Amino acid sequence: MTPTLVFDIETVPDVAGLRRVYALPASLTDADVLDSALQQRRAASGGSDFLPPQFQRIIAIACALREESGLRIASVGTVADPEPELIRRFFDLIDKHTPQLVSWNGGGFDLPVLNHRALIHGLTASRFWEWGDEDRDFRYNSYLNRYHTRHLDLMDVLAMFQSRNNAGLDAMSRLSGFPGKLGFDGSEVRAAFDAGRIEEIRRYCETDALSSLSAAARLLHASAIRGRSHARARKDRRVEGTALARVSGGVGREGLKRSTRKTPESKPSDRSSRCLAPSGVQVLMIGSAAKRPPSGPEDGTPHQRSSTVA
């Protein structure tokens, strides 16, 4: 099977970048720099103070990787990792697995931010930027084309590529019977970052990745994307959808925070094996690789174990 990588990012304004671009004096505080930039943005955009991709500093990237061995969910890197390391590890995952990427508004926000910030830091992403010159399979199905399925932007697809039909992830999750956003919402990320609550932001980002995965499971169940049989689609919906509903619903308003615990130190075999989970962080694992009790999996109950994502 083709691996599936569902992802989500969280960002804060790049104050240092704003200082450089607008040549603001060093005497201004970070708050003053940001206030000045947001005022200019509102004036230029007609009221919106949402900064463009190049000024979005990435502070968390959450991934749900599904392959033959099961489903693994974690944030890339560690709390202490700088932005370039987080981005490098994300693109390392693509280099290693060549997955189908799945996102909610990833084409409109997450990937443009990742691309701009990778360029700023001088990072490479050879597999992601494959146009078909080295691998002919990418010629008519690349990560870069909006209408290809190697990257499936669920919001864009469901809206039939018409922005006026776009729906929010939280609303769609709740309408579909899933928990929606947990802990806090995107508007609170900057305040949480300023307060040093990075771990909570990472858990919140993971719940967004879970919500996107639940939506993807339901869409794949109802469609012929990737050419799967109806029986396989039903199985995917049962395993993924039910597991996500119970895992997400069981952790409460603190997101996945209560689901993390220390595990024995392990030595990854290569750089890519450290992309998703650093040593010592539990990864939720659901699917064929998880040991099942004698009663069997037919009730749809997810089974969890600690694992290091490779």
Secondary structure per residue as TSV (DSSP state, phi and psi in degrees):
chain	resnum	aa	ss	phi	psi
A	1	M	-	360.0	150.8
A	2	T	-	-76.3	125.1
A	3	P	-	-59.9	149.2
A	4	T	E	-116.9	129.5
A	5	L	E	-121.3	105.0
A	6	V	E	-90.5	133.2
A	7	F	E	-139.7	158.9
A	8	D	E	-153.7	146.9
A	9	I	E	-123.9	157.9
A	10	E	E	-125.4	141.3
A	11	T	E	-134.5	162.8
A	12	V	E	-134.6	161.0
A	13	P	E	-60.8	139.4
A	14	D	-	-85.8	88.9
A	15	V	H	-65.7	-40.3
A	16	A	H	-62.5	-40.1
A	17	G	H	-65.8	-39.1
A	18	L	H	-62.6	-38.9
A	19	R	H	-60.0	-45.3
A	20	R	H	-66.4	-47.1
A	21	V	H	-66.7	-41.8
A	22	Y	H	-96.0	5.3
A	23	A	T	49.7	48.8
A	24	L	-	-82.7	145.6
A	25	P	-	-66.7	151.2
A	26	A	T	-67.0	-19.0
A	27	S	T	-69.4	-20.1
A	28	L	S	-74.5	138.8
A	29	T	-	-74.7	165.0
A	30	D	H	-58.1	-38.7
A	31	A	H	-64.0	-39.8
A	32	D	H	-68.0	-39.3
A	33	V	H	-61.3	-46.7
A	34	L	H	-65.4	-41.9
A	35	D	H	-62.0	-41.3
A	36	S	H	-64.1	-43.8
A	37	A	H	-64.6	-40.5
A	38	L	H	-68.3	-35.5
A	39	Q	H	-63.8	-43.3
A	40	Q	H	-64.3	-37.8
A	41	R	H	-65.7	-43.5
A	42	R	H	-62.3	-39.4
A	43	A	H	-67.5	-37.2
A	44	A	H	-78.1	-29.1
A	45	S	H	-101.7	-5.6
A	46	G	T	84.7	21.9
A	47	G	S	133.2	-23.9
A	48	S	-	-82.2	134.7
A	49	D	-	-106.4	18.2
A	50	F	-	-77.2	121.0
A	51	L	-	-73.5	148.8
A	52	P	-	-67.3	166.8
A	53	P	G	-54.3	-38.7
A	54	Q	G	-66.3	-18.4
A	55	F	G	-102.9	13.7
A	56	Q	E	-100.1	111.1
A	57	R	E	-86.7	124.2
A	58	I	E	-81.1	127.0
A	59	I	E	-117.6	-10.4
A	60	A	E	-158.4	140.4
A	61	I	E	-133.0	118.4
A	62	A	E	-107.0	142.6
A	63	C	E	-135.1	144.5
A	64	A	E	-119.8	110.1
A	65	L	E	-104.3	119.7
A	66	R	E	-113.9	125.7
A	67	E	E	-143.0	-170.2
A	68	E	T	-58.2	-34.9
A	69	S	T	-75.9	-10.9
A	70	G	E	136.4	-161.7
A	71	L	E	-117.6	126.8
A	72	R	E	-126.6	136.3
A	73	I	E	-128.7	127.6
A	74	A	E	-167.6	168.5
A	75	S	E	-93.1	144.8
A	76	V	S	-74.0	148.1
A	77	G	S	67.2	-158.0
A	78	T	-	-123.1	170.9
A	79	V	T	-59.7	-34.2
A	80	A	T	-84.0	-10.3
A	81	D	-	-66.6	136.3
A	82	P	-	-73.0	167.6
A	83	E	H	-54.7	-46.5
A	84	P	H	-58.1	-35.8
A	85	E	H	-68.3	-39.7
A	86	L	H	-60.9	-46.1
A	87	I	H	-65.5	-43.3
A	88	R	H	-58.9	-43.6
A	89	R	H	-65.7	-36.3
A	90	F	H	-62.5	-48.8
A	91	F	H	-70.4	-25.7
A	92	D	H	-62.5	-36.9
A	93	L	H	-61.3	-42.1
A	94	I	H	-66.4	-41.5
A	95	D	H	-60.3	-38.9
A	96	K	H	-78.6	-43.5
A	97	H	H	-103.0	-18.4
A	98	T	-	43.0	60.1
A	99	P	-	-84.2	168.5
A	100	Q	E	-81.0	121.4
A	101	L	E	-82.3	139.6
A	102	V	E	-131.7	135.4
A	103	S	E	-151.2	172.4
A	104	W	S	-118.9	107.1
A	105	N	S	67.6	25.2
A	106	G	I	-65.2	-33.0
A	107	G	I	-73.7	-24.8
A	108	G	I	-92.0	-22.0
A	109	F	I	-138.0	-63.8
A	110	D	I	-57.0	-52.3
A	111	L	H	-68.7	-42.1
A	112	P	H	-57.8	-39.2
A	113	V	H	-65.4	-47.6
A	114	L	H	-58.4	-42.3
A	115	N	H	-65.7	-47.0
A	116	H	H	-64.6	-44.2
A	117	R	H	-70.8	-32.7
A	118	A	H	-64.2	-41.3
A	119	L	H	-65.3	-42.0
A	120	I	H	-58.5	-39.5
A	121	H	H	-91.2	0.8
A	122	G	T	70.7	35.3
A	123	L	-	-93.1	155.0
A	124	T	-	-105.7	152.0
A	125	A	-	-150.6	68.2
A	126	S	T	-62.8	-40.0
A	127	R	T	-70.9	-41.1
A	128	F	T	-63.1	-38.6
A	129	W	T	-90.5	14.1
A	130	E	-	-67.3	125.5
A	131	W	-	-101.4	-9.2
A	132	G	S	115.5	-1.5
A	133	D	S	-71.5	-39.1
A	134	E	S	-96.9	-32.1
A	135	D	-	-127.3	109.9
A	136	R	G	-63.3	-23.8
A	137	D	G	-61.7	-21.8
A	138	F	G	-87.8	-8.2
A	139	R	S	-62.7	-38.2
A	140	Y	S	-116.7	10.5
A	141	N	S	-157.2	86.2
A	142	S	-	-113.9	171.2
A	143	Y	S	-74.8	-13.3
A	144	L	S	-94.8	-17.6
A	145	N	-	-91.9	128.3
A	146	R	T	-59.1	-31.6
A	147	Y	T	-99.6	6.2
A	148	H	S	-90.6	162.2
A	149	T	S	-101.7	1.4
A	150	R	S	-64.6	-29.0
A	151	H	E	-121.0	120.5
A	152	L	E	-107.9	103.0
A	153	D	E	-86.9	102.6
A	154	L	H	-60.4	-41.7
A	155	M	H	-62.4	-42.7
A	156	D	H	-67.6	-41.8
A	157	V	H	-67.0	-47.1
A	158	L	H	-63.2	-30.3
A	159	A	T	-83.7	4.3
A	160	M	T	57.0	36.5
A	161	F	T	61.0	26.9
A	162	Q	-	-116.3	110.8
A	163	S	G	-60.2	-26.2
A	164	R	G	-66.8	-16.1
A	165	N	G	-97.9	3.3
A	166	N	-	-62.0	141.8
A	167	A	-	-125.3	149.6
A	168	G	-	-75.7	150.0
A	169	L	H	-64.2	-42.2
A	170	D	H	-62.5	-46.2
A	171	A	H	-63.6	-44.7
A	172	M	H	-65.6	-37.1
A	173	S	H	-63.8	-45.7
A	174	R	H	-67.6	-40.4
A	175	L	H	-64.7	-27.4
A	176	S	T	-87.7	-0.5
A	177	G	T	92.3	10.6
A	178	F	S	-99.5	165.9
A	179	P	-	-67.1	-25.4
A	180	G	-	77.2	-158.8
A	181	K	S	-70.0	141.4
A	182	L	-	-124.4	147.0
A	183	G	S	90.3	-71.3
A	184	F	-	-160.2	179.0
A	185	D	-	-110.0	177.3
A	186	G	G	-59.4	-29.7
A	187	S	G	-67.8	-15.8
A	188	E	G	-98.7	-0.9
A	189	V	H	-64.3	-43.6
A	190	R	H	-63.1	-42.3
A	191	A	H	-65.0	-39.3
A	192	A	H	-65.1	-38.7
A	193	F	H	-64.9	-45.0
A	194	D	H	-61.9	-28.8
A	195	A	T	-86.2	0.8
A	196	G	T	80.0	18.9
A	197	R	-	-92.6	54.8
A	198	I	H	-65.5	-41.2
A	199	E	H	-62.6	-38.5
A	200	E	H	-65.6	-37.1
A	201	I	H	-64.3	-40.5
A	202	R	H	-63.5	-41.9
A	203	R	H	-65.5	-40.8
A	204	Y	H	-62.0	-41.6
A	205	C	H	-63.2	-37.6
A	206	E	H	-64.8	-37.1
A	207	T	H	-68.0	-32.3
A	208	D	H	-65.8	-39.4
A	209	A	H	-64.2	-38.0
A	210	L	H	-63.8	-41.6
A	211	S	H	-63.4	-40.8
A	212	S	H	-65.0	-38.4
A	213	L	H	-66.2	-39.3
A	214	S	H	-64.7	-38.6
A	215	A	H	-66.4	-39.3
A	216	A	H	-64.3	-40.9
A	217	A	H	-62.1	-40.5
A	218	R	H	-69.7	-39.1
A	219	L	H	-65.7	-44.1
A	220	L	H	-66.2	-31.0
A	221	H	H	-64.4	-33.7
A	222	A	H	-96.3	2.8
A	223	S	S	-134.6	178.9
A	224	A	-	-107.2	18.7
A	225	I	G	-60.1	134.2
A	226	R	G	70.7	7.6
A	227	G	G	64.9	32.2
A	228	R	-	-84.7	151.1
A	229	S	-	-70.7	161.3
A	230	H	H	-62.5	-37.3
A	231	A	H	-64.3	-42.9
A	232	R	H	-66.2	-39.2
A	233	A	H	-63.0	-40.9
A	234	R	H	-64.3	-39.7
A	235	K	H	-64.6	-42.7
A	236	D	H	-62.4	-40.6
A	237	R	I	-65.8	-40.5
A	238	R	I	-65.7	-48.1
A	239	V	I	-69.9	-47.8
A	240	E	I	-79.2	-51.2
A	241	G	I	-64.0	-47.8
A	242	T	H	-65.6	-40.9
A	243	A	H	-62.5	-43.9
A	244	L	H	-64.8	-41.8
A	245	A	H	-60.9	-41.0
A	246	R	H	-79.5	-39.6
A	247	V	H	-65.7	-49.6
A	248	S	H	-65.8	-43.7
A	249	G	H	-69.1	-21.7
A	250	G	T	-88.3	-5.2
A	251	V	S	-100.9	-5.8
A	252	G	G	74.8	-166.7
A	253	R	G	-73.1	-7.2
A	254	E	G	-89.5	12.8
A	255	G	T	67.9	-137.0
A	256	L	T	-93.2	9.1
A	257	K	G	-56.3	-41.0
A	258	R	G	-74.1	-10.1
A	259	S	G	-92.3	2.8
A	260	T	-	-102.5	143.4
A	261	R	-	-157.6	162.7
A	262	K	-	-71.4	140.8
A	263	T	-	-126.5	163.0
A	264	P	-	-58.0	147.6
A	265	E	-	-62.0	137.4
A	266	S	-	-133.0	155.6
A	267	K	-	-110.1	107.7
A	268	P	-	-65.6	149.0
A	269	S	S	-78.1	-24.2
A	270	D	S	-154.3	176.7
A	271	R	G	-63.0	-37.8
A	272	S	G	-64.7	-29.3
A	273	S	G	-68.8	-13.2
A	274	R	G	-97.1	5.3
A	275	C	S	-62.5	-47.1
A	276	L	S	-88.7	-55.4
A	277	A	-	-122.3	124.9
A	278	P	-	-71.0	159.9
A	279	S	T	-59.5	135.8
A	280	G	T	98.1	0.7
A	281	V	-	-113.2	129.1
A	282	Q	-	-73.0	140.8
A	283	V	-	-116.5	128.8
A	284	L	E	-69.0	132.4
A	285	M	E	-131.2	128.2
A	286	I	E	-131.5	133.3
A	287	G	S	128.9	-151.3
A	288	S	T	-66.9	-27.2
A	289	A	T	-83.2	-14.5
A	290	A	S	-80.9	135.0
A	291	K	-	-68.2	136.0
A	292	R	-	-111.4	146.6
A	293	P	-	-70.9	164.2
A	294	P	T	-55.2	-26.3
A	295	S	T	-68.6	-17.1
A	296	G	-	89.0	169.5
A	297	P	S	-94.6	7.0
A	298	E	T	-66.1	-18.2
A	299	D	T	-80.3	-3.6
A	300	G	-	82.0	5.3
A	301	T	-	-71.2	127.5
A	302	P	-	-74.0	150.8
A	303	H	-	-119.0	137.1
A	304	Q	-	-119.8	150.7
A	305	R	-	-156.1	162.7
A	306	S	-	-80.6	143.8
A	307	S	-	-158.2	155.0
A	308	T	-	-102.5	126.4
A	309	V	-	-74.7	131.8
A	310	A	-	-104.9	360.0
